Amino acid sequence: MDAPKLLVVDDQPINVQLLKRKLEREGIHVLEAYSGIEAIDVTLREKPDLILLDVMMPDMDGIEVCQRLQANEDTRTIPVIFITARTSKEGKLEGLGAGAVDYITKPIDLDETLARVQTHLRFVSINRELADLQSRLAESRRIATIGAVTQGIAHNLNNLLGIVIGYLDLVKAFYDKPEQVKKNAQHVEDAVHRIVGIIRQLSTLMVRSRPPVVRMPLQRVLELGVARYQADYGIPYSVKIDNPLGDLQIETNVEVIEEVISKVLINAWESYDELPPTQRPISISTQAIEKKDGIKYVEIRVIDQGHGLDPEIRDQIFEPFVSSKHTVGIGMGLTVARHALRNLGGEVTMTDNGSSGAIAILMHPIDRPPRTEPGDDEA
């Protein structure tokens, strides 16, 4: 295991050398800097695990050095311990407010300094282990998702190909009966369309970059989503839109939000099972919400009165190929919808609609939110 690296910064060489001898006896590799500018250069070049930084230095004091390191993405996570002659509460608070994790007062007690350094180096080691575990967990989730998708695709494509082969055999068997051939050929075409749909949805899941956005009125966004649903699935029946926010402008990607709304609407439509089309009411309502992080969202609720959430799959409803329906070649709609909306900084959840039906809740940021690191990006 490599020795931890510690940077000692002080404009007095004797102080640097005293600390260096003490720390190196404990197996710590010590780097040296004698000014604020040199401290920043060494930190950027060597990336020490911890910095002991004198506050009172000419030209650039320790407070400014710490602030600059905090402002740099490459160095902001390196912990800084201030060495200061200030004993007042205000002086200590100023140092901690600048980003330091601890402080040591002069005259320096070498044993106390060593104890504090070792404690913070343990914290650094623990934080790195946690970061490594989080990375492994994210990778495990990604692999598990890929495995679930792969298994689901293989199962569904095998079933669909079996259907295609079966109906082709019937076409051959009844080649002299045109009506039978036409009927079986239609079944083959339907199965092929489902195969194409699975491949298209898989392509959607694999897109990880954030799509470009434009500003659009919310009412127009909702109308386009409903129109996409009606066109894609051949459903001419209207969807009631209750949008008190009117033409509130939101930053969105038109293609993505259309697809999200379309998939959530078809999920609502199919929740009615075998009921006639005229007995399948679906409505959309909106409201504005500001979360604790200060980001403002539009909450879009897609409401149905169908069979509701199946208790057996409630916890897996957003996993690939999980469906309460028994038709071959479905079960990725909500997975794709959630993945797509997350790429816009939003979220999709499902909840019960009282005694009957379900509500899909789409949370879409009004303005483009800050970019977050992938890791909750899994579907």
Secondary structure by P-SEA (a helix, b strand, c coil): cccbbbbbbcccaaaaaaaaaaaaaabbbbbbbccaaaaaaaaaaccccccccccccccccaaaaaaaaaaccccccbbbbbbcccccaaaaaaaaaacccccccccccaaaaaaaaaaaaaaaaaaaaaaaaaaaaaaaaaaaaaaaaaaaaaaaaaaaaaaaaaaaaaaaaacccaaaaaaaaaaaaaaaaaaaaaaaaaaaaacccccbbbbbbaaaaaaaaaaaaaaaacccbbbbbbcccccccccccaaaaaaaaaaaaaaaaacccccccccbbbbbbbbbbbccccbbbbbbbbcccccccccccccccccccccccccccccaaaaaaaaaaaaaccbbbbbbcccbbbbbbbbbbcccccccccccccc
